[in-house]
Amino acid sequence: MKSCYALLLLLSLPASGAWSASTFDSAIERAAREQLNRYAESIGWVEPQLKLKFTTANLGGCPSDPRIETIDVRQPSRMRFAALCNGEKREVVVRATIAADVVVATEELKAGQPIDASALKRERRDVTNTPGAIAGIEDVAGKTSRRVLKAGQVVDRRWLNDSVLVKRNSKVTIVARNAGVEVHVAAEALQAGKRGEVISVKNSANGTVIRARVIAQDTVEPVEAR
């Protein structure tokens, strides 16, 4: 994944007896960037923008690149590293902010109701303290929220549940597609199912039972369709 980084480095370096700014900056920046890149990729955020802030102290001269040791990077807003050189070890705190394109609600969404894709959009937001922010609308649509979501609110995966789109014994529509032709057939669901689950349905016209994948509210497709 190609990431775009906007870096803001705020440095406080004594005039003498300290590591050079370029040596120290590059070492800390490299370590922090690697950690944040892995963090963003693990969540699935696309093209995150990062801002880094850190302050240095007088650590003594260092003839080459200092060695950086990771102490704690669980919170991007306060990552802790140790700089080691000439037998000295000093802690450096890096404060990062992350902005990424994530899913937000375009209208108020009620708790327990399947979320329609039309009520969602992607928008660039500060997600530093929202690791549950979701990048893709398709990962939200069809699910339900355990709480009311207000218009403009970032959707957090921790609030979501997979929604039962087909109830047992309910009337459903089988949608079959072949060579550009789409056929709709009335059927009865013999099992309940969430989006993506495969259930048994009975053709209302001839009584044939087939296996079908749930694709929307009361809508399925034959598994042979994929």
C-alpha positions as protocol buffer text, in pm:
chain_id: "A"
residue {
  index: 1
  type: MET
  ca { x: 0 y: 0 z: 0 }
}
residue {
  index: 2
  type: LYS
  ca { x: 142 y: 338 z: -100 }
}
residue {
  index: 3
  type: SER
  ca { x: 135 y: 583 z: 189 }
}
residue {
  index: 4
  type: CYS
  ca { x: 157 y: 962 z: 178 }
}
residue {
  index: 5
  type: TYR
  ca { x: 330 y: 1120 z: 477 }
}
residue {
  index: 6
  type: ALA
  ca { x: 312 y: 1481 z: 592 }
}
residue {
  index: 7
  type: LEU
  ca { x: 578 y: 1524 z: 862 }
}
residue {
  index: 8
  type: LEU
  ca { x: 607 y: 1802 z: 1117 }
}
residue {
  index: 9
  type: LEU
  ca { x: 921 y: 1768 z: 1328 }
}
residue {
  index: 10
  type: LEU
  ca { x: 949 y: 2004 z: 1624 }
}
residue {
  index: 11
  type: LEU
  ca { x: 1302 y: 1987 z: 1760 }
}
residue {
  index: 12
  type: SER
  ca { x: 1472 y: 2143 z: 2062 }
}
residue {
  index: 13
  type: LEU
  ca { x: 1848 y: 2089 z: 2038 }
}
residue {
  index: 14
  type: PRO
  ca { x: 2118 y: 2249 z: 2253 }
}
residue {
  index: 15
  type: ALA
  ca { x: 2379 y: 2446 z: 2061 }
}
residue {
  index: 16
  type: SER
  ca { x: 2668 y: 2215 z: 2151 }
}
residue {
  index: 17
  type: GLY
  ca { x: 2745 y: 1870 z: 2284 }
}
residue {
  index: 18
  type: ALA
  ca { x: 2440 y: 1713 z: 2117 }
}
residue {
  index: 19
  type: TRP
  ca { x: 2380 y: 1479 z: 1825 }
}
residue {
  index: 20
  type: SER
  ca { x: 2343 y: 1651 z: 1492 }
}
residue {
  index: 21
  type: ALA
  ca { x: 1982 y: 1725 z: 1397 }
}
residue {
  index: 22
  type: SER
  ca { x: 2003 y: 1528 z: 1072 }
}
residue {
  index: 23
  type: THR
  ca { x: 2147 y: 1216 z: 1238 }
}
residue {
  index: 24
  type: PHE
  ca { x: 1901 y: 1212 z: 1522 }
}
residue {
  index: 25
  type: ASP
  ca { x: 1596 y: 1314 z: 1318 }
}
residue {
  index: 26
  type: SER
  ca { x: 1646 y: 1048 z: 1054 }
}
residue {
  index: 27
  type: ALA
  ca { x: 1689 y: 771 z: 1310 }
}
residue {
  index: 28
  type: ILE
  ca { x: 1380 y: 860 z: 1514 }
}
residue {
  index: 29
  type: GLU
  ca { x: 1171 y: 942 z: 1208 }
}
residue {
  index: 30
  type: ARG
  ca { x: 1261 y: 610 z: 1044 }
}
residue {
  index: 31
  type: ALA
  ca { x: 1168 y: 408 z: 1354 }
}
residue {
  index: 32
  type: ALA
  ca { x: 841 y: 596 z: 1407 }
}
residue {
  index: 33
  type: ARG
  ca { x: 746 y: 580 z: 1040 }
}
residue {
  index: 34
  type: GLU
  ca { x: 797 y: 204 z: 1025 }
}
residue {
  index: 35
  type: GLN
  ca { x: 579 y: 150 z: 1330 }
}
residue {
  index: 36
  type: LEU
  ca { x: 299 y: 379 z: 1208 }
}
residue {
  index: 37
  type: ASN
  ca { x: 304 y: 230 z: 859 }
}
residue {
  index: 38
  type: ARG
  ca { x: 256 y: -121 z: 1001 }
}
residue {
  index: 39
  type: TYR
  ca { x: -17 y: 7 z: 1231 }
}
residue {
  index: 40
  type: ALA
  ca { x: -215 y: 174 z: 949 }
}
residue {
  index: 41
  type: GLU
  ca { x: -175 y: -123 z: 714 }
}
residue {
  index: 42
  type: SER
  ca { x: -297 y: -367 z: 980 }
}
residue {
  index: 43
  type: ILE
  ca { x: -619 y: -167 z: 1011 }
}
residue {
  index: 44
  type: GLY
  ca { x: -662 y: -115 z: 637 }
}
residue {
  index: 45
  type: TRP
  ca { x: -642 y: 263 z: 618 }
}
residue {
  index: 46
  type: VAL
  ca { x: -562 y: 393 z: 270 }
}
residue {
  index: 47
  type: GLU
  ca { x: -301 y: 667 z: 215 }
}
residue {
  index: 48
  type: PRO
  ca { x: -284 y: 786 z: 576 }
}
residue {
  index: 49
  type: GLN
  ca { x: -132 y: 1127 z: 644 }
}
residue {
  index: 50
  type: LEU
  ca { x: 98 y: 1138 z: 943 }
}
residue {
  index: 51
  type: LYS
  ca { x: 229 y: 1423 z: 1155 }
}
residue {
  index: 52
  type: LEU
  ca { x: 509 y: 1355 z: 1400 }
}
residue {
  index: 53
  type: LYS
  ca { x: 621 y: 1570 z: 1690 }
}
residue {
  index: 54
  type: PHE
  ca { x: 913 y: 1497 z: 1918 }
}
residue {
  index: 55
  type: THR
  ca { x: 1162 y: 1687 z: 2131 }
}
residue {
  index: 56
  type: THR
  ca { x: 1524 y: 1587 z: 2185 }
}
residue {
  index: 57
  type: ALA
  ca { x: 1749 y: 1633 z: 2484 }
}
residue {
  index: 58
  type: ASN
  ca { x: 2129 y: 1663 z: 2513 }
}
residue {
  index: 59
  type: LEU
  ca { x: 2253 y: 1308 z: 2471 }
}
residue {
  index: 60
  type: GLY
  ca { x: 2617 y: 1379 z: 2386 }
}
residue {
  index: 61
  type: GLY
  ca { x: 2791 y: 1347 z: 2052 }
}
residue {
  index: 62
  type: CYS
  ca { x: 2730 y: 1042 z: 1835 }
}
residue {
  index: 63
  type: PRO
  ca { x: 2974 y: 970 z: 1549 }
}
residue {
  index: 64
  type: SER
  ca { x: 2723 y: 765 z: 1347 }
}
residue {
  index: 65
  type: ASP
  ca { x: 2353 y: 682 z: 1333 }
}
residue {
  index: 66
  type: PRO
  ca { x: 2228 y: 618 z: 1686 }
}
residue {
  index: 67
  type: ARG
  ca { x: 2055 y: 289 z: 1763 }
}
residue {
  index: 68
  type: ILE
  ca { x: 1682 y: 325 z: 1832 }
}
residue {
  index: 69
  type: GLU
  ca { x: 1504 y: 84 z: 2062 }
}
residue {
  index: 70
  type: THR
  ca { x: 1124 y: 56 z: 2067 }
}
residue {
  index: 71
  type: ILE
  ca { x: 975 y: 78 z: 2415 }
}
residue {
  index: 72
  type: ASP
  ca { x: 598 y: 123 z: 2365 }
}
residue {
  index: 73
  type: VAL
  ca { x: 414 y: 200 z: 2039 }
}
residue {
  index: 74
  type: ARG
  ca { x: 63 y: 87 z: 2130 }
}
residue {
  index: 75
  type: GLN
  ca { x: -71 y: 443 z: 2121 }
}
residue {
  index: 76
  type: PRO
  ca { x: 28 y: 652 z: 1815 }
}
residue {
  index: 77
  type: SER
  ca { x: -41 y: 968 z: 2015 }
}
residue {
  index: 78
  type: ARG
  ca { x: 238 y: 874 z: 2257 }
}
residue {
  index: 79
  type: MET
  ca { x: 502 y: 635 z: 2127 }
}
residue {
  index: 80
  type: ARG
  ca { x: 814 y: 578 z: 2336 }
}
residue {
  index: 81
  type: PHE
  ca { x: 1157 y: 503 z: 2192 }
}
residue {
  index: 82
  type: ALA
  ca { x: 1503 y: 485 z: 2346 }
}
residue {
  index: 83
  type: ALA
  ca { x: 1805 y: 637 z: 2173 }
}
residue {
  index: 84
  type: LEU
  ca { x: 2132 y: 455 z: 2245 }
}
residue {
  index: 85
  type: CYS
  ca { x: 2479 y: 593 z: 2168 }
}
residue {
  index: 86
  type: ASN
  ca { x: 2818 y: 605 z: 2341 }
}
residue {
  index: 87
  type: GLY
  ca { x: 2689 y: 398 z: 2630 }
}
residue {
  index: 88
  type: GLU
  ca { x: 2401 y: 633 z: 2704 }
}
residue {
  index: 89
  type: LYS
  ca { x: 2030 y: 551 z: 2678 }
}
residue {
  index: 90
  type: ARG
  ca { x: 1770 y: 825 z: 2676 }
}
residue {
  index: 91
  type: GLU
  ca { x: 1395 y: 803 z: 2617 }
}
residue {
  index: 92
  type: VAL
  ca { x: 1225 y: 998 z: 2339 }
}
residue {
  index: 93
  type: VAL
  ca { x: 847 y: 1042 z: 2314 }
}
residue {
  index: 94
  type: VAL
  ca { x: 698 y: 1075 z: 1964 }
}
residue {
  index: 95
  type: ARG
  ca { x: 346 y: 1212 z: 1936 }
}
residue {
  index: 96
  type: ALA
  ca { x: 174 y: 1127 z: 1608 }
}
residue {
  index: 97
  type: THR
  ca { x: -157 y: 1219 z: 1452 }
}
residue {
  index: 98
  type: ILE
  ca { x: -308 y: 1014 z: 1171 }
}
residue {
  index: 99
  type: ALA
  ca { x: -567 y: 1124 z: 914 }
}
residue {
  index: 100
  type: ALA
  ca { x: -725 y: 876 z: 670 }
}
residue {
  index: 101
  type: ASP
  ca { x: -1028 y: 830 z: 445 }
}
residue {
  index: 102
  type: VAL
  ca { x: -1283 y: 642 z: 657 }
}
residue {
  index: 103
  type: VAL
  ca { x: -1656 y: 571 z: 660 }
}
residue {
  index: 104
  type: VAL
  ca { x: -1891 y: 824 z: 821 }
}
residue {
  index: 105
  type: ALA
  ca { x: -2270 y: 835 z: 850 }
}
residue {
  index: 106
  type: THR
  ca { x: -2448 y: 1085 z: 625 }
}
residue {
  index: 107
  type: GLU
  ca { x: -2765 y: 1071 z: 835 }
}
residue {
  index: 108
  type: GLU
  ca { x: -2873 y: 949 z: 1177 }
}
residue {
  index: 109
  type: LEU
  ca { x: -2868 y: 568 z: 1187 }
}
residue {
  index: 110
  type: LYS
  ca { x: -3084 y: 384 z: 1439 }
}
residue {
  index: 111
  type: ALA
  ca { x: -2946 y: 108 z: 1653 }
}
residue {
  index: 112
  type: GLY
  ca { x: -3036 y: -244 z: 1543 }
}
residue {
  index: 113
  type: GLN
  ca { x: -3137 y: -145 z: 1189 }
}
residue {
  index: 114
  type: PRO
  ca { x: -2946 y: -272 z: 882 }
}
residue {
  index: 115
  type: ILE
  ca { x: -2726 y: 8 z: 751 }
}
residue {
  index: 116
  type: ASP
  ca { x: -2776 y: 99 z: 385 }
}
residue {
  index: 117
  type: ALA
  ca { x: -2477 y: 201 z: 174 }
}
residue {
  index: 118
  type: SER
  ca { x: -2662 y: 516 z: 65 }
}
residue {
  index: 119
  type: ALA
  ca { x: -2641 y: 643 z: 424 }
}
residue {
  index: 120
  type: LEU
  ca { x: -2261 y: 626 z: 424 }
}
residue {
  index: 121
  type: LYS
  ca { x: -1971 y: 812 z: 268 }
}
residue {
  index: 122
  type: ARG
  ca { x: -1592 y: 820 z: 289 }
}
residue {
  index: 123
  type: GLU
  ca { x: -1431 y: 1128 z: 437 }
}
residue {
  index: 124
  type: ARG
  ca { x: -1083 y: 1220 z: 557 }
}
residue {
  index: 125
  type: ARG
  ca { x: -1080 y: 1234 z: 937 }
}
residue {
  index: 126
  type: ASP
  ca { x: -837 y: 1234 z: 1228 }
}
residue {
  index: 127
  type: VAL
  ca { x: -834 y: 869 z: 1336 }
}
residue {
  index: 128
  type: THR
  ca { x: -542 y: 880 z: 1579 }
}
residue {
  index: 129
  type: ASN
  ca { x: -762 y: 767 z: 1867 }
}
residue {
  index: 130
  type: THR
  ca { x: -1013 y: 568 z: 1659 }
}
residue {
  index: 131
  type: PRO
  ca { x: -845 y: 239 z: 1565 }
}
residue {
  index: 132
  type: GLY
  ca { x: -1188 y: 95 z: 1484 }
}
residue {
  index: 133
  type: ALA
  ca { x: -1247 y: 342 z: 1197 }
}
residue {
  index: 134
  type: ILE
  ca { x: -1333 y: 156 z: 875 }
}
residue {
  index: 135
  type: ALA
  ca { x: -1196 y: 234 z: 528 }
}
residue {
  index: 136
  type: GLY
  ca { x: -1455 y: 63 z: 306 }
}
residue {
  index: 137
  type: ILE
  ca { x: -1829 y: 128 z: 281 }
}
residue {
  index: 138
  type: GLU
  ca { x: -1880 y: -235 z: 180 }
}
residue {
  index: 139
  type: ASP
  ca { x: -1749 y: -337 z: 522 }
}
residue {
  index: 140
  type: VAL
  ca { x: -2031 y: -145 z: 692 }
}
residue {
  index: 141
  type: ALA
  ca { x: -2333 y: -179 z: 461 }
}
residue {
  index: 142
  type: GLY
  ca { x: -2580 y: -444 z: 572 }
}
residue {
  index: 143
  type: LYS
  ca { x: -2457 y: -454 z: 930 }
}
residue {
  index: 144
  type: THR
  ca { x: -2630 y: -310 z: 1236 }
}
residue {
  index: 145
  type: SER
  ca { x: -2499 y: -76 z: 1503 }
}
residue {
  index: 146
  type: ARG
  ca { x: -2537 y: -133 z: 1874 }
}
residue {
  index: 147
  type: ARG
  ca { x: -2582 y: 241 z: 1923 }
}
residue {
  index: 148
  type: VAL
  ca { x: -2737 y: 534 z: 1742 }
}
residue {
  index: 149
  type: LEU
  ca { x: -2494 y: 692 z: 1494 }
}
residue {
  index: 150
  type: LYS
  ca { x: -2529 y: 1064 z: 1432 }
}
residue {
  index: 151
  type: ALA
  ca { x: -2486 y: 1228 z: 1093 }
}
residue {
  index: 152
  type: GLY
  ca { x: -2119 y: 1297 z: 1033 }
}
residue {
  index: 153
  type: GLN
  ca { x: -2002 y: 1045 z: 1292 }
}
residue {
  index: 154
  type: VAL
  ca { x: -1715 y: 808 z: 1211 }
}
residue {
  index: 155
  type: VAL
  ca { x: -1835 y: 446 z: 1204 }
}
residue {
  index: 156
  type: ASP
  ca { x: -1636 y: 233 z: 1448 }
}
residue {
  index: 157
  type: ARG
  ca { x: -1619 y: -142 z: 1384 }
}
residue {
  index: 158
  type: ARG
  ca { x: -1643 y: -203 z: 1758 }
}
residue {
  index: 159
  type: TRP
  ca { x: -2007 y: -89 z: 1746 }
}
residue {
  index: 160
  type: LEU
  ca { x: -2114 y: -313 z: 1458 }
}
residue {
  index: 161
  type: ASN
  ca { x: -2288 y: -648 z: 1441 }
}
residue {
  index: 162
  type: ASP
  ca { x: -2353 y: -862 z: 1136 }
}
residue {
  index: 163
  type: SER
  ca { x: -2721 y: -826 z: 1058 }
}
residue {
  index: 164
  type: VAL
  ca { x: -2956 y: -1118 z: 988 }
}
residue {
  index: 165
  type: LEU
  ca { x: -3081 y: -1023 z: 642 }
}
residue {
  index: 166
  type: VAL
  ca { x: -3291 y: -1334 z: 586 }
}
residue {
  index: 167
  type: LYS
  ca { x: -3516 y: -1490 z: 849 }
}
residue {
  index: 168
  type: ARG
  ca { x: -3614 y: -1855 z: 854 }
}
residue {
  index: 169
  type: ASN
  ca { x: -3941 y: -1929 z: 667 }
}
residue {
  index: 170
  type: SER
  ca { x: -3944 y: -1578 z: 517 }
}
residue {
  index: 171
  type: LYS
  ca { x: -4013 y: -1505 z: 151 }
}
residue {
  index: 172
  type: VAL
  ca { x: -3697 y: -1432 z: -44 }
}
residue {
  index: 173
  type: THR
  ca { x: -3595 y: -1360 z: -401 }
}
residue {
  index: 174
  type: ILE
  ca { x: -3337 y: -1571 z: -579 }
}
residue {
  index: 175
  type: VAL
  ca { x: -3136 y: -1353 z: -818 }
}
residue {
  index: 176
  type: ALA
  ca { x: -2960 y: -1556 z: -1087 }
}
residue {
  index: 177
  type: ARG
  ca { x: -2729 y: -1391 z: -1339 }
}
residue {
  index: 178
  type: ASN
  ca { x: -2590 y: -1547 z: -1653 }
}
residue {
  index: 179
  type: ALA
  ca { x: -2435 y: -1386 z: -1961 }
}
residue {
  index: 180
  type: GLY
  ca { x: -2578 y: -1047 z: -1871 }
}
residue {
  index: 181
  type: VAL
  ca { x: -2928 y: -1180 z: -1809 }
}
residue {
  index: 182
  type: GLU
  ca { x: -3078 y: -1147 z: -1461 }
}
residue {
  index: 183
  type: VAL
  ca { x: -3365 y: -1371 z: -1347 }
}
residue {
  index: 184
  type: HIS
  ca { x: -3566 y: -1326 z: -1027 }
}
residue {
  index: 185
  type: VAL
  ca { x: -3734 y: -1631 z: -870 }
}
residue {
  index: 186
  type: ALA
  ca { x: -3961 y: -1638 z: -563 }
}
residue {
  index: 187
  type: ALA
  ca { x: -3852 y: -1875 z: -285 }
}
residue {
  index: 188
  type: GLU
  ca { x: -3878 y: -1955 z: 84 }
}
residue {
  index: 189
  type: ALA
  ca { x: -3581 y: -1944 z: 320 }
}
residue {
  index: 190
  type: LEU
  ca { x: -3534 y: -2267 z: 513 }
}
residue {
  index: 191
  type: GLN
  ca { x: -3264 y: -2109 z: 730 }
}
residue {
  index: 192
  type: ALA
  ca { x: -3177 y: -1767 z: 864 }
}
residue {
  index: 193
  type: GLY
  ca { x: -2870 y: -1598 z: 722 }
}
residue {
  index: 194
  type: LYS
  ca { x: -2641 y: -1297 z: 745 }
}
residue {
  index: 195
  type: ARG
  ca { x: -2467 y: -1127 z: 452 }
}
residue {
  index: 196
  type: GLY
  ca { x: -2235 y: -1372 z: 278 }
}
residue {
  index: 197
  type: GLU
  ca { x: -2370 y: -1683 z: 450 }
}
residue {
  index: 198
  type: VAL
  ca { x: -2492 y: -1979 z: 245 }
}
residue {
  index: 199
  type: ILE
  ca { x: -2837 y: -2110 z: 335 }
}
residue {
  index: 200
  type: SER
  ca { x: -3098 y: -2350 z: 195 }
}
residue {
  index: 201
  type: VAL
  ca { x: -3394 y: -2200 z: 7 }
}
residue {
  index: 202
  type: LYS
  ca { x: -3690 y: -2364 z: -161 }
}
residue {
  index: 203
  type: ASN
  ca { x: -3813 y: -2255 z: -503 }
}
residue {
  index: 204
  type: SER
  ca { x: -4179 y: -2155 z: -456 }
}
residue {
  index: 205
  type: ALA
  ca { x: -4274 y: -2266 z: -808 }
}
residue {
  index: 206
  type: ASN
  ca { x: -4135 y: -2620 z: -822 }
}
residue {
  index: 207
  type: GLY
  ca { x: -4028 y: -2699 z: -463 }
}
residue {
  index: 208
  type: THR
  ca { x: -3660 y: -2747 z: -554 }
}
residue {
  index: 209
  type: VAL
  ca { x: -3424 y: -2684 z: -266 }
}
residue {
  index: 210
  type: ILE
  ca { x: -3093 y: -2515 z: -350 }
}
residue {
  index: 211
  type: ARG
  ca { x: -2803 y: -2361 z: -163 }
}
residue {
  index: 212
  type: ALA
  ca { x: -2787 y: -1985 z: -197 }
}
residue {
  index: 213
  type: ARG
  ca { x: -2574 y: -1700 z: -65 }
}
residue {
  index: 214
  type: VAL
  ca { x: -2734 y: -1407 z: 118 }
}
residue {
  index: 215
  type: ILE
  ca { x: -2651 y: -1084 z: -68 }
}
residue {
  index: 216
  type: ALA
  ca { x: -2907 y: -833 z: 63 }
}
residue {
  index: 217
  type: GLN
  ca { x: -3228 y: -801 z: 265 }
}
residue {
  index: 218
  type: ASP
  ca { x: -3445 y: -1102 z: 169 }
}
residue {
  index: 219
  type: THR
  ca { x: -3229 y: -1158 z: -140 }
}
residue {
  index: 220
  type: VAL
  ca { x: -3005 y: -1452 z: -225 }
}
residue {
  index: 221
  type: GLU
  ca { x: -2809 y: -1585 z: -521 }
}
residue {
  index: 222
  type: PRO
  ca { x: -2729 y: -1946 z: -615 }
}
residue {
  index: 223
  type: VAL
  ca { x: -2383 y: -2042 z: -493 }
}
residue {
  index: 224
  type: GLU
  ca { x: -2307 y: -2161 z: -845 }
}
residue {
  index: 225
  type: ALA
  ca { x: -2327 y: -1795 z: -950 }
}
residue {
  index: 226
  type: ARG
  ca { x: -1975 y: -1733 z: -818 }
}
